[in-house]
Amino acid sequence: MKIRGNCIARGALTIIILCTSIIGFSQNYAVKTGNYEETIDLSFDNKSGIISGIIARSNDDNGPRISCSLIFKSVEHPPKIAGFDRYAIDFRNEGDSAIAGHGYIEIKNDGVIVKCFGIFSNCQNFLDLAGETGESFTLTTPKPFISANIISSTKAYVYKTTTDTAKTKMYLIKNNFISILTVNDS
């Protein structure tokens, strides 16, 4: 059960504290967008309320290169797992737009916990996302990420400015992941 406000009791402060500790009051931490331990770019869209992000890591040793790349988005209905600052999310593997798995992201005061149900990517070589408690990350670099998305067109060219004449030779290909910092409607 989740109670907001002052737990119905309008009396003494001790009643409020006792009431919130008994029923497991949720803290309702704010989503802090940015980079978490050089592994997660976490985004939050204020308009839609969608939490999204990209998880990316690769090995640093001299062995064969192994990399992990996942994108996740909170599901719209229901967006919250009852009683916690946990939001249900769907995962997709890099290069594939189909949903690869489900889990949750739990928002903490100083970071996040990401948990997936099942093993479905190379990320399990680096992170214990499917472990009993998931994987915990601390915010290291705040950035105003709005959303994480997947490129849907075959080729998406990069522009230096918002004008059509500023097209560069650089491009992204279908199913690449991108993190969006700002949107310019002009």
N, C-alpha and C positions, 0 to 999 in steps of 0.2 A: 504494500500500500504506500502511496506517495502523498504526502501532505505538503502544501505550500502555505506560506504565510506564517501565522502565529499559532497554528495547531488548535484552532477553535477556541482555546482558552484565552481569555483576554485579561487574565489576572496577573499574578506575580511572575517575574522572570524565571524563577525556579520551576514553575509549572511548565513553561514553554521549553526549557532545556530538558526536563525529564521527559516530556511528551515526545520531543524530537529524537531523543536517544532511544526510546523504547520502540518506536515504529520505523527506525532506519531512515531518517530524513535525508533526502538527496541534496547534495551541495549545489547542483546546477552550475557547474563551472563553465566559464566562457570558452569557446573554441579559440585557441591561439594559433593563428596561421603562421606558417614558416617551415623551416627545415629542422627536422628532428634527427640529431646524431648522424648527419650526412647519409641518412637512409630513407627518410620519409619527407616528402613535400606535402604538407597538410593544407587543404583549402577549405574555405567556407563561403557559401553564397548567401549573403544576408537576405536577398529577395526570395529565394526558393527555400532556404533553410537546409540545403543539401550540403553535407560534409563529403569531401572527396580527397583523394590523394594518390600519390605515386610512391611505391616502395621500390627502391633500386639499390642493389649492392652487388659487388663482384669480389672474387678472391684476390688477395694481394700476394700470394705466394708464387713460387716459380713453376708450379705444376700447371696442368691444363687450365685454361681460362674458363671459369664457370661464372655465370652472372644470373642475377635474379631481377625480374622486373614485373611488377604487378600494378594494376590500377584498382582503386576501390571507390565506391560511391554508396552513400547511405540510401536506403530504400525509403520511398516516400510514405508508404502506409503499411504498418505503423512505423514511424521514424524512430521511436524510442523503445528500448526494452524496459518494461515496467520496473520501477523502483530504483533504478541506477542511472548514472550519467553515461549509459551505454546506448549506442545507436547501431541498429542492424545495418550491415553493409554487404554488398556483393563484390566479388573479386573477378578480375579478368586478367589473363596472362598477356604479356606483350605479343603482338602479332595476331591476336585473336579477339574479336569483338564479342564472342559468346561468353556468357557467365560461366566461370570456372569453379566457383565455390561461394560459400556464404560464411559470415562471421559477425563480429562486432568491433567497434572502436569505443573504448571507454575514455572519457575525458577526465583528466585529473588536474589538480591545481598546477602542478609543475611538469606535466607531460601527458602521454597517452599510453594506453595498452591496446594492442591489436591482436585479435584472436580469430583464427579461421577454423572451420570445422572440416577436417579432412586434409589430406596432403595432395596438392595439385600443381606444384611448380618447383623449379630449381631453388626457390627461396628457402626451402627446408634444409638445404646444404649450409645455410648461414644463420638462419633465424628459426626459432622454435615457435612459429606462429600457431601451430596446431597443438602445442603443449597444453598441459592442464590449465595454466594461467595466461597463455599467450605470451607476447613479447612486449616489454616496456621500453618506452623511448622518452627522452627529455628534450625539450625545445632548446635548440642551440642558436638558431638565427631567425629572428622574426622577419617575416616577409608578408606583404598583403595579397597572398594568393586568393583568387576568387573561385577557381575551379580547376580540376584535373579532367582532361578530356582525351578522346581517341580521335585521331584524324580519320575522317570517313571517305574523303575523296582519294582517287588514285595518286594524285600529286597536288600538294598544297604549297604554292610558292610563298616565299618570305619577302616582305616589302620593307623598305627602309622607313617609309612614312605611310600615311593613310591614303595617299594618292595612287591612282592606277599606274602612273608613270614611274613609280619608285620600285618596281619589281626587280628583285635580284636573281642571280642564278641559283641560289640556295632554295631547297624545298624539303618538305617532309612527305613521307609516303603513307599510304593507307595502313592503319592500325598503329602508327607511332603514337606515343603518349606525349602530351604537352601540359604544362601548368600555366594557367592564365593569371597574369598580374593585374591587368587593367583591360577595360573594354572601351573603345572609342567609337561612337556611333556616327562620326562624320565621314 
